[in-house]
Amino acid sequence: MRKILIIGAGRSSSSLIKYLLEKSIDEKLQLIVGDISLENAKRKIDNHPNAKAIALDVFNEEERINAVKEADIVISMLPAHLHIEVAKNCLEYRKHMVTASYISEEMKALDEEVKNNGLIFMNEIGLDPGIDHMSAMQVIDKIREKDAEMLLFESFCGGLVAPESDTNLWNYKFTWNPRNVVLAGQGGASKFIQEKTYKYIPYHKLFRRTEFLQVNGSGKFEAYANRDSLKYRSIYGLDNIATMYRGTIRKIGFSRAWNVFVQLGMTDDTYTIENSEHMSYRDFTNLFLAYSPSDSVELKFRSYLKIDQDDIMWEKFLELDLFNPEKKIGLVDASPAKILQKILMDSWTLQPEDKDMIVMHHKFGYEDATGKHQIESSMVIKGDDQTYTAMSKTVGLPVAMATLKILNSEISSSGVQLPIKKEVYEPILKELEDYGIHFIEKKVPYLGYNLEGVIG
């Protein structure tokens, strides 16, 4: 039996584990699922005879090394900053490794050693990053085969709630790590290139500079810029492209409302608030507003942010119970961002019957001997339930497929890498279609960068 170690049995691992267990008999696989919570790992394998659950504390070096040594390949589903210690163990004991996370500088630095040992460290093989890379490169490579010049590439992705489960005024629920949602866009200006001009959007302006999208029969959306769209120019071989932009999709109106939290300072994670455990939601909101001996918190909020009482925006904040004097924060010495996350989780947590939805949309502009052309490519996927979510499918399945193909030597190029080579993306995209994950392509008139679709 070939042993696959999966470290981390969180939400995104459900479809990954299910896929590999379904293949385990024919492919002679044994899964070892390690998690800080043994019960969580046991639930994921559901007494399958070809799987074993173990308690694994990734910070315990001895436990981590023993688990890695036992495996033929290691899948790390840990938070991104924890991959590097696992990677060093995999390098020392000559094990292949797969993650869904962005390649860090520390991971890149291992590339030469990984190649010298004939190993494959596949990263960015989830959804975004992952399916976005593979689906984009498939079209870009086809365009290059026509001897055409790429003029424009825009890529958008969002984890959303499915329409039938959309029950709040924000049209949003948490489908992945809530902390990442609250902190989105922080850590420097978002940067991209538009018609050969570099553009930078500082965090405090990010959620008022959104682009509108129409996605194949799924309605109208908005998108705000991802942190760094420029780093993929060289990776995709698009160093001279005139326009390159990557964005995060939300339903129309979300960003305008979210910008209120940014302007107030509620998304700040750099300091803690004294006595936060005893504060009410109303107390927390009042922290960010000027003192007044007579005006209510509600009046100060609306006045400061210039929100009319009959504006749907106001209803959105009422819906979150921001002004409730009875609800307590209950978090000791918490940052504003952590408190905001707690408040939002009251309203935005997926219920057992809820379904999530992934929307991905690419735009490709190019010029060949016949003129300028544009292709749009879209994917819309709904989850089955709260366990086998669209997020779990689109993150976990590519990870599982890449792992099996590495084990079977169908992916052979060594090194620290992401899935931009044909030997990786072609078979995985083809197999994903069997699971209902596919793109619809259509040719549209060449529009260039749609300036009218940008706010601010």
TIFI-947036 format. One record per residue (C-alpha): x, y, z; residue number from 0. Coordinates in Angstrom, 3 decimals, always signed. Layout:
% TIFI-947036
NODE         px         py         pz     i
NODE          X          Y          Z   NUM
...
% end
This chain:
% TIFI-947036
NODE         px         py         pz     i
NODE     +0.000     +0.000     +0.000     0
NODE     +1.241     +3.472     -0.908     1
NODE     +0.866     +5.839     +2.009     2
NODE     -0.449     +9.392     +1.684     3
NODE     -0.116    +11.630     +4.721     4
NODE     -2.687    +14.436     +4.903     5
NODE     -1.838    +17.045     +7.538     6
NODE     -4.889    +19.083     +8.476     7
NODE     -8.487    +17.864     +8.347     8
NODE    -10.269    +21.186     +8.083     9
NODE    -13.180    +22.261     +5.904    10
NODE    -11.296    +22.150     +2.603    11
NODE    -10.119    +18.568     +3.146    12
NODE    -13.531    +16.831     +2.885    13
NODE    -13.612    +16.312     -0.892    14
NODE     -9.867    +15.645     -0.998    15
NODE    -10.159    +12.769     +1.477    16
NODE    -13.323    +11.397     -0.124    17
NODE    -11.688    +11.312     -3.592    18
NODE     -8.567     +9.498     -2.395    19
NODE    -10.570     +6.985     -0.368    20
NODE    -12.721     +6.217     -3.407    21
NODE     -9.512     +5.531     -5.372    22
NODE     -7.768     +3.701     -2.536    23
NODE     -8.648     +0.115     -3.519    24
NODE     -7.760     +0.343     -7.211    25
NODE     -4.711     +2.526     -6.569    26
NODE     -3.543     +0.609     -3.466    27
NODE     -3.548     +3.645     -1.205    28
NODE     -3.545     +4.045     +2.540    29
NODE     -4.472     +7.471     +3.893    30
NODE     -3.030     +8.757     +7.151    31
NODE     -5.036    +11.800     +8.208    32
NODE     -3.355    +13.841    +10.919    33
NODE     -4.984    +16.703    +12.786    34
NODE     -4.603    +18.464    +16.110    35
NODE     -8.086    +17.055    +16.820    36
NODE     -8.109    +13.269    +16.584    37
NODE    -11.922    +13.316    +16.576    38
NODE    -11.946    +15.636    +13.589    39
NODE     -9.595    +13.340    +11.668    40
NODE    -11.727    +10.301    +12.571    41
NODE    -14.880    +11.993    +11.295    42
NODE    -13.252    +12.688     +7.953    43
NODE    -12.188     +9.068     +7.314    44
NODE    -15.488     +7.602     +8.644    45
NODE    -14.006     +4.195     +9.610    46
NODE    -12.749     +3.509     +6.089    47
NODE    -10.511     +0.399     +6.108    48
NODE     -7.836     +2.091     +3.991    49
NODE     -7.455     +5.106     +6.265    50
NODE     -5.994     +5.834     +9.665    51
NODE     -6.578     +8.929    +11.797    52
NODE     -3.802    +10.222    +14.027    53
NODE     -3.474    +13.106    +16.458    54
NODE     -0.783    +15.343    +14.998    55
NODE     +0.466    +18.569    +16.493    56
NODE     +2.428    +20.206    +13.683    57
NODE     +4.471    +22.155    +16.253    58
NODE     +5.679    +18.871    +17.797    59
NODE     +8.754    +18.135    +15.696    60
NODE     +9.003    +14.483    +16.717    61
NODE     +5.345    +13.776    +15.851    62
NODE     +5.689    +15.619    +12.556    63
NODE     +8.876    +13.829    +11.501    64
NODE     +7.537    +10.372    +12.415    65
NODE     +4.409    +10.994    +10.339    66
NODE     +6.393    +12.264     +7.328    67
NODE     +8.843     +9.353     +7.458    68
NODE     +5.978     +6.857     +7.236    69
NODE     +4.481     +8.391     +4.071    70
NODE     +5.284     +8.171     +0.358    71
NODE     +3.841    +11.644     -0.297    72
NODE     +2.643    +14.430     +2.003    73
NODE     -0.328    +16.762     +1.523    74
NODE     -0.245    +19.820     +3.766    75
NODE     -3.636    +21.452     +4.285    76
NODE     -2.281    +23.647     +7.054    77
NODE     -2.335    +27.455     +7.071    78
NODE     +0.217    +28.727     +4.559    79
NODE     +2.838    +29.887     +7.068    80
NODE     +3.105    +26.370     +8.554    81
NODE     +4.028    +24.570     +5.310    82
NODE     +7.736    +25.370     +5.456    83
NODE     +8.598    +23.131     +8.432    84
NODE     +6.718    +20.249     +6.799    85
NODE     +8.578    +20.970     +3.551    86
NODE    +11.965    +20.787     +5.277    87
NODE    +11.031    +17.401     +6.726    88
NODE     +9.863    +16.202     +3.316    89
NODE    +13.173    +17.295     +1.812    90
NODE    +15.211    +15.588     +4.531    91
NODE    +13.345    +12.294     +4.160    92
NODE    +12.856    +12.573     +0.376    93
NODE     +9.076    +12.767     +0.183    94
NODE     +7.013    +14.549     -2.451    95
NODE     +4.741    +17.308     -1.140    96
NODE     +1.525    +18.994     -2.283    97
NODE     -0.146    +22.170     -0.952    98
NODE     -2.940    +24.473     -2.089    99
NODE     -1.191    +27.616     -0.827   100
NODE     +0.782    +30.366     -2.505   101
NODE     +4.501    +29.622     -2.819   102
NODE     +6.334    +31.523     -0.102   103
NODE     +9.854    +32.908     -0.474   104
NODE    +11.036    +30.265     +2.015   105
NODE     +9.492    +27.528     -0.139   106
NODE    +11.071    +28.962     -3.318   107
NODE    +14.468    +28.865     -1.640   108
NODE    +14.208    +25.053     -1.429   109
NODE    +13.845    +24.653     -5.211   110
NODE    +17.427    +23.648     -6.019   111
NODE    +17.589    +21.067     -3.223   112
NODE    +14.173    +19.703     -4.206   113
NODE    +15.353    +19.277     -7.819   114
NODE    +18.649    +17.698     -6.739   115
NODE    +16.657    +15.087     -4.830   116
NODE    +14.287    +14.424     -7.746   117
NODE    +11.296    +15.587     -5.702   118
NODE     +8.109    +17.423     -6.627   119
NODE     +6.797    +20.120     -4.285   120
NODE     +3.529    +21.130     -5.978   121
NODE     +1.978    +24.325     -4.617   122
NODE     -0.933    +26.554     -5.600   123
NODE     -3.010    +23.572     -6.766   124
NODE     -6.307    +24.423     -5.073   125
NODE     -8.932    +26.857     -6.319   126
NODE     -7.407    +30.336     -6.207   127
NODE     -4.530    +29.736     -6.478   128
NODE     -4.895    +26.560     -8.507   129
NODE     -7.796    +26.151    -10.895   130
NODE     -7.309    +29.814    -11.823   131
NODE     -3.734    +29.093    -12.974   132
NODE     -4.624    +25.936    -14.856   133
NODE     -7.687    +27.291    -16.657   134
NODE     -5.874    +30.523    -17.542   135
NODE     -2.763    +28.792    -18.885   136
NODE     -4.856    +26.427    -20.994   137
NODE     -6.382    +29.388    -22.878   138
NODE     -3.163    +31.429    -22.941   139
NODE     -1.253    +28.508    -24.463   140
NODE     -3.957    +28.084    -27.134   141
NODE     -3.703    +31.780    -27.991   142
NODE     +0.092    +31.523    -28.254   143
NODE     -0.274    +28.606    -30.668   144
NODE     -2.007    +31.067    -33.037   145
NODE     +1.073    +33.326    -32.987   146
NODE     -1.095    +35.966    -31.344   147
NODE     -0.034    +38.682    -28.918   148
NODE     -1.717    +38.816    -25.514   149
NODE     -3.053    +42.295    -24.780   150
NODE     -5.198    +41.759    -21.700   151
NODE     -5.685    +39.223    -18.947   152
NODE     -8.134    +39.680    -16.093   153
NODE     -9.010    +36.949    -13.597   154
NODE    -11.679    +37.007    -10.891   155
NODE    -12.748    +34.501     -8.241   156
NODE    -15.098    +34.530     -5.279   157
NODE    -16.431    +32.174     -2.642   158
NODE    -20.102    +33.139     -2.273   159
NODE    -23.372    +31.798     -0.951   160
NODE    -25.658    +30.032     -3.451   161
NODE    -28.809    +32.008     -4.406   162
NODE    -31.145    +29.545     -2.658   163
NODE    -29.192    +30.036     +0.598   164
NODE    -28.776    +33.801     +0.252   165
NODE    -30.789    +34.939     +3.267   166
NODE    -29.152    +38.152     +4.442   167
NODE    -28.920    +41.701     +3.117   168
NODE    -25.164    +41.416     +2.548   169
NODE    -25.681    +38.502     +0.114   170
NODE    -22.703    +36.831     +1.747   171
NODE    -21.794    +34.032     +4.169   172
NODE    -18.440    +32.596     +5.216   173
NODE    -17.448    +29.731     +2.929   174
NODE    -13.793    +29.638     +4.022   175
NODE    -11.571    +31.043     +6.780   176
NODE    -13.479    +34.054     +8.243   177
NODE    -10.249    +35.648     +9.449   178
NODE     -8.931    +35.841     +5.893   179
NODE    -12.146    +37.570     +4.806   180
NODE    -11.865    +40.204     +7.556   181
NODE     -8.192    +40.906     +6.780   182
NODE     -8.543    +40.811     +2.968   183
NODE     -6.631    +43.505     +1.128   184
NODE     -4.313    +44.462     +3.994   185
NODE     -0.529    +44.389     +3.891   186
NODE     +0.200    +46.961     +1.192   187
NODE     -1.377    +48.555     -1.832   188
NODE     -3.082    +46.412     -4.453   189
NODE     -1.226    +46.773     -7.732   190
NODE     -1.969    +45.969    -11.352   191
NODE     -1.269    +47.282    -14.848   192
NODE     -3.903    +48.947    -17.039   193
NODE     -3.159    +49.864    -20.660   194
NODE     +0.610    +49.875    -19.881   195
NODE     +0.098    +52.139    -16.850   196
NODE     +0.856    +50.864    -13.366   197
NODE     -1.964    +51.350    -10.872   198
NODE     -1.879    +51.185     -7.072   199
NODE     -4.898    +51.133     -4.762   200
NODE     -4.201    +51.713     -1.043   201
NODE     -6.191    +49.629     +1.432   202
NODE     -8.382    +52.528     +2.562   203
NODE     -9.591    +52.998     -1.055   204
NODE     -9.733    +49.354     -2.133   205
NODE    -13.430    +48.694     -1.559   206
NODE    -14.550    +51.781     -3.478   207
NODE    -12.606    +50.831     -6.611   208
NODE    -14.587    +47.868     -7.872   209
NODE    -15.232    +46.461    -11.324   210
NODE    -18.617    +45.169    -12.501   211
NODE    -18.929    +41.696    -14.060   212
NODE    -21.651    +39.803    -15.883   213
NODE    -21.044    +36.081    -15.526   214
NODE    -22.813    +33.570    -17.783   215
NODE    -26.406    +33.515    -16.610   216
NODE    -25.422    +33.846    -12.962   217
NODE    -26.062    +37.544    -12.626   218
NODE    -24.098    +40.684    -11.987   219
NODE    -21.169    +40.857     -9.594   220
NODE    -18.497    +43.268     -8.461   221
NODE    -14.799    +42.640     -7.855   222
NODE    -12.075    +44.421     -5.929   223
NODE     -8.371    +44.150     -6.790   224
NODE     -6.223    +41.409     -5.282   225
NODE     -3.046    +42.464     -3.558   226
NODE     -0.481    +41.890     -6.327   227
NODE     -1.603    +41.161     -9.871   228
NODE     +1.842    +41.869    -11.318   229
NODE     +3.798    +38.907     -9.966   230
NODE     +2.075    +36.511    -12.369   231
NODE     +3.191    +38.330    -15.526   232
NODE     +6.511    +36.500    -15.666   233
NODE     +5.042    +33.234    -14.337   234
NODE     +2.442    +33.202    -17.135   235
NODE     +4.964    +34.489    -19.691   236
NODE     +3.099    +37.797    -20.034   237
NODE     +5.899    +40.246    -19.179   238
NODE     +4.892    +42.693    -21.907   239
NODE     +1.106    +42.519    -21.492   240
NODE     -0.660    +45.911    -21.459   241
NODE     -3.344    +45.012    -18.901   242
NODE     -3.236    +42.473    -16.083   243
NODE     -5.679    +42.471    -13.174   244
NODE     -6.758    +39.878    -10.616   245
NODE     -9.770    +40.455     -8.397   246
NODE    -12.059    +38.989     -5.736   247
NODE    -15.765    +38.604     -6.595   248
NODE    -18.644    +39.708     -4.372   249
NODE    -22.322    +40.453     -4.973   250
NODE    -23.142    +44.037     -5.932   251
NODE    -23.214    +46.350     -2.907   252
NODE    -21.010    +44.259     -0.613   253
NODE    -17.859    +46.332     -1.061   254
NODE    -19.562    +49.670     -0.446   255
NODE    -20.896    +48.389     +2.875   256
NODE    -17.648    +46.622     +3.825   257
NODE    -15.791    +49.883     +3.240   258
NODE    -17.597    +51.251     +6.334   259
NODE    -15.719    +48.759     +8.529   260
NODE    -12.441    +49.776     +6.885   261
NODE    -13.069    +53.486     +7.382   262
NODE    -14.057    +53.007    +11.023   263
NODE    -10.971    +50.889    +11.729   264
NODE    -12.853    +47.734    +12.679   265
NODE    -10.662    +45.513    +10.446   266
NODE     -7.439    +46.523    +12.232   267
NODE     -5.555    +43.559    +13.715   268
NODE     -2.498    +45.448    +15.017   269
NODE     -3.641    +46.211    +18.583   270
NODE     -5.908    +44.813    +21.267   271
NODE     -8.830    +46.387    +23.105   272
NODE     -8.769    +46.387    +26.896   273
NODE    -11.743    +44.821    +28.665   274
NODE    -13.063    +43.528    +25.339   275
NODE    -14.585    +40.400    +26.896   276
NODE    -17.121    +42.491    +28.837   277
NODE    -18.052    +44.836    +25.990   278
NODE    -21.349    +44.686    +24.171   279
NODE    -21.600    +44.905    +20.408   280
NODE    -22.940    +48.440    +20.921   281
NODE    -19.935    +49.387    +23.097   282
NODE    -17.570    +48.097    +20.421   283
NODE    -19.243    +50.130    +17.682   284
NODE    -19.175    +53.235    +19.853   285
NODE    -15.392    +52.930    +20.322   286
NODE    -14.843    +54.213    +16.788   287
NODE    -17.236    +57.171    +16.968   288
NODE    -16.819    +60.639    +18.440   289
NODE    -18.062    +61.389    +21.941   290
NODE    -21.421    +63.086    +22.270   291
NODE    -23.370    +63.643    +25.513   292
NODE    -26.682    +63.615    +23.641   293
NODE    -26.474    +61.784    +20.301   294
NODE    -27.156    +58.044    +20.165   295
NODE    -24.634    +55.569    +18.778   296
NODE    -26.937    +55.029    +15.794   297
NODE    -27.126    +58.745    +15.029   298
NODE    -23.361    +59.225    +15.349   299
NODE    -22.772    +56.205    +13.090   300
NODE    -25.071    +57.467    +10.338   301
NODE    -23.832    +61.042    +10.601   302
NODE    -20.139    +60.152    +10.496   303
NODE    -20.547    +57.774     +7.568   304
NODE    -23.179    +59.860     +5.744   305
NODE    -25.708    +57.029     +5.604   306
NODE    -29.381    +57.984     +5.277   307
NODE    -31.871    +56.223     +7.512   308
NODE    -33.794    +54.887     +4.489   309
NODE    -30.609    +53.615     +2.781   310
NODE    -30.342    +49.811     +2.402   311
NODE    -26.817    +50.253     +3.763   312
NODE    -28.280    +51.178     +7.142   313
NODE    -30.426    +48.056     +7.147   314
NODE    -27.298    +45.956     +6.568   315
NODE    -25.666    +47.198     +9.749   316
NODE    -28.856    +46.836    +11.775   317
NODE    -29.062    +43.243    +10.576   318
NODE    -25.638    +42.522    +12.118   319
NODE    -26.800    +43.643    +15.594   320
NODE    -23.957    +46.175    +15.787   321
NODE    -26.010    +48.342    +18.144   322
NODE    -27.217    +45.586    +20.472   323
NODE    -26.397    +46.465    +24.118   324
NODE    -27.124    +42.918    +25.347   325
NODE    -24.829    +40.815    +23.154   326
NODE    -21.359    +40.471    +24.660   327
NODE    -18.062    +40.145    +22.795   328
NODE    -16.692    +37.475    +25.141   329
NODE    -13.150    +37.621    +23.733   330
NODE    -10.267    +38.582    +26.038   331
NODE     -7.926    +41.359    +24.827   332
NODE     -9.097    +40.963    +21.253   333
NODE     -8.144    +43.112    +18.267   334
NODE    -10.861    +45.036    +16.403   335
NODE    -10.556    +42.532    +13.535   336
NODE    -11.124    +39.546    +15.839   337
NODE    -14.142    +41.206    +17.414   338
NODE    -15.602    +42.057    +14.014   339
NODE    -15.088    +38.440    +12.933   340
NODE    -16.996    +37.249    +16.016   341
NODE    -19.904    +39.601    +15.253   342
NODE    -20.041    +38.575    +11.590   343
NODE    -19.928    +34.867    +12.377   344
NODE    -23.226    +35.279    +14.252   345
NODE    -24.901    +36.211    +10.965   346
NODE    -22.729    +34.773     +8.214   347
NODE    -22.042    +31.183     +9.281   348
NODE    -23.366    +28.590     +6.833   349
NODE    -26.319    +26.666     +8.256   350
NODE    -26.531    +22.856     +7.801   351
NODE    -28.931    +23.212     +4.860   352
NODE    -26.993    +26.058     +3.197   353
NODE    -25.038    +25.705     -0.026   354
NODE    -22.079    +27.770     -1.113   355
NODE    -21.082    +28.802     -4.641   356
NODE    -17.776    +29.461     -6.392   357
NODE    -17.633    +31.911     -9.291   358
NODE    -14.496    +32.242    -11.443   359
NODE    -14.276    +34.462    -14.503   360
NODE    -11.385    +35.166    -16.899   361
NODE    -11.014    +37.724    -19.695   362
NODE     -8.369    +37.267    -22.409   363
NODE     -7.653    +39.961    -24.995   364
NODE     -5.288    +39.237    -27.878   365
NODE     -4.305    +40.390    -31.354   366
NODE     -3.507    +38.212    -34.360   367
NODE     -3.283    +38.750    -38.102   368
NODE     -7.072    +39.228    -38.325   369
NODE     -7.360    +41.882    -35.603   370
NODE     -8.131    +42.145    -31.894   371
NODE    -10.221    +39.513    -30.129   372
NODE    -11.526    +38.739    -26.652   373
NODE    -12.458    +35.487    -24.911   374
NODE    -14.386    +35.164    -21.656   375
NODE    -14.195    +31.944    -19.660   376
NODE    -16.445    +31.286    -16.652   377
NODE    -16.994    +28.615    -14.006   378
NODE    -19.896    +28.521    -11.540   379
NODE    -20.016    +25.646     -9.021   380
NODE    -22.477    +25.008     -6.182   381
NODE    -21.787    +22.899     -3.113   382
NODE    -23.748    +19.800     -2.127   383
NODE    -24.076    +20.613     +1.577   384
NODE    -22.137    +22.064     +4.483   385
NODE    -19.527    +19.276     +4.353   386
NODE    -18.998    +18.836     +0.626   387
NODE    -19.013    +22.511     -0.204   388
NODE    -18.098    +24.035     -3.539   389
NODE    -15.017    +25.395     -1.764   390
NODE    -14.081    +21.922     -0.531   391
NODE    -14.518    +20.472     -4.038   392
NODE    -12.606    +23.133     -5.911   393
NODE     -9.741    +23.267     -3.399   394
NODE     -9.533    +19.594     -2.461   395
NODE    -10.077    +17.782     -5.755   396
NODE     -7.159    +19.372     -7.672   397
NODE     -4.891    +18.681     -4.672   398
NODE     -5.989    +15.027     -4.617   399
NODE     -5.656    +14.599     -8.378   400
NODE     -2.175    +16.116     -8.452   401
NODE     -1.110    +13.891     -5.544   402
NODE     -2.206    +10.720     -7.312   403
NODE     -0.608    +11.768    -10.594   404
NODE     +2.698    +12.467     -8.815   405
NODE     +2.538     +9.045     -7.133   406
NODE     +1.869     +7.447    -10.533   407
NODE     +4.724     +9.386    -12.206   408
NODE     +2.262    +11.100    -14.553   409
NODE     +3.698    +14.387    -13.314   410
NODE     +7.465    +14.067    -13.457   411
NODE     +9.116    +17.512    -13.585   412
NODE    +10.874    +18.049    -10.261   413
NODE    +11.193    +21.224     -8.216   414
NODE     +9.123    +23.705     -6.246   415
NODE     +6.360    +24.604     -8.684   416
NODE     +2.806    +25.636     -9.447   417
NODE     +0.496    +23.986    -12.013   418
NODE     +1.233    +25.991    -15.170   419
NODE     +2.745    +23.209    -17.307   420
NODE     +0.601    +21.222    -19.747   421
NODE     +1.595    +17.901    -18.169   422
NODE     -0.090    +19.144    -14.998   423
NODE     -3.047    +21.257    -16.057   424
NODE     -4.375    +19.284    -19.040   425
NODE     -5.133    +15.960    -17.281   426
NODE     -6.362    +17.635    -14.080   427
NODE     -8.732    +20.020    -15.881   428
NODE    -10.039    +17.092    -17.924   429
NODE    -10.679    +14.981    -14.818   430
NODE    -12.300    +17.902    -12.982   431
NODE    -14.958    +17.943    -15.702   432
NODE    -16.081    +14.508    -14.465   433
NODE    -16.948    +16.208    -11.171   434
NODE    -18.920    +19.019    -12.792   435
NODE    -16.069    +21.533    -12.561   436
NODE    -15.704    +23.038    -16.002   437
NODE    -15.484    +26.366    -17.819   438
NODE    -17.749    +27.872    -20.457   439
NODE    -15.839    +29.851    -23.065   440
NODE    -17.254    +32.426    -25.431   441
NODE    -15.848    +34.961    -27.853   442
NODE    -16.966    +38.558    -27.314   443
NODE    -16.088    +41.836    -29.057   444
NODE    -12.731    +43.200    -27.942   445
NODE    -13.390    +45.844    -25.310   446
NODE     -9.973    +46.318    -23.732   447
NODE     -9.997    +47.349    -20.092   448
NODE    -13.575    +48.348    -19.324   449
NODE    -13.106    +51.741    -17.686   450
NODE    -16.864    +52.261    -17.327   451
NODE    -17.023    +49.218    -15.106   452
NODE    -14.757    +50.721    -12.470   453
NODE    -16.021    +52.741     -9.527   454
NODE    -14.038    +55.683     -8.171   455
% end
